[in-house]
Structures are given as structure tokens and as C-alpha cells.
Amino acid sequence: MKWVVARGVLAVCLLGFGSAMAQSASTPDKASQSESSKALEKDFFAAIRDGDANKVLSYIPKGGVNVGPDVRHLSRQEVEQQFQAHRGLYCNLFDSSCIDAAINLGNSTRVCSDREMLTHSEKARTASSEVTRNGVQQAVLVAVVTNDQCSNTKLIDFIFNLDADGWKLFSIP
């Protein structure tokens, strides 16, 4: 519950104040950071919308990624296997039809993939921000969507770490 509230506050901050924060950046370093996360935001969400699993896989570091609300660590090999088999994380990101979720007969909505949420929603807004935590530069990408056909969260967020090879996923919701 605390994480959901924190994510909601983060989304409001990013979407409500993101452009003002980017405009108020006075040093070239902060401006280039903002441009870097904006480019990441554009490229990564485009890969999700396009269903480009190979592009998304290119953001998975060799050491793997943390996935889901219960923070399960998947190795890069496990992610590759799930993408190839069209199951697990692949379904959550790209294909609503293979998501393994309980059916609620009293509810007319269903769980949707991030791709469906981003491409078939009445409204979808994205934002990005950069922070440094424990000496690690991170980019937080957030999408807030309005889709009455989907029962899952209306907030999609991804956390990336900057390493020698560029931006790499640290956490996938």
C-alpha cells in the first residue's frame, strides 16, 4: 500500500511538475540529464507500444532485473526465455491474451498488458525524471493511463540505472 501511494505521488510529481523542473535546470549537466531521460522515455515507451521485445531486451542488464510488486529478481536468461516462450514478463509487457490472471465473473474489466494500456487507452501520459540514489544515476519513467476496460493499475513505472553500456532496467512493475 505504501509503495502504491508513493508511486502515485511520484506520478503526480513527474507529470505535474516534470516540464517545470526541466525548464528550471540551470546547469548544462542537468539539462543534458533531462534530455537523456527524455530520449529514454521516448525510445522505451515506443518499444513497448510497438511490441519490440528485442529492443526491450536490450535494456535488460547482464545481471538481470527486478520484476513485479513482490520484487522477484529474474536473470537475463530467464527474461529471454519468457520472451521466446511468450509467457510471464512477455505477457505483462506485450500481450494481454496470455496474462495468467484469475477471472472475476462479477467484473467486466480484465488485466491488460502495458502495450495495450499504452496503445488502447482513452488517455496516456508519460514522463521521466532522473535522480541519484546511493551514487547511482537513475531514470524513472512513468505512464499514467485511463482505460476503463482494464482492471490493473493505471500507473506504469520503470526504473533504469545508468551504467557503462547506457540505461539498463533495474525495476519493472
Protein Blocks (a to p, Z undefined) as FASTA:
>chain_A
ZZmmmmmmmmmmmmmmmmmmmmmpmbfklmmmmmmmmmmmmmmmmmmmnopaklmmmmpc
fkbpcedjkopaddfklmmmmmmnopajlmmmmmmklpccdddfkbcbdcddfklmmmmc
fbdcdddddddeehiacdddddddddfkbmbdfbdcddddddfkopadfbdZZ
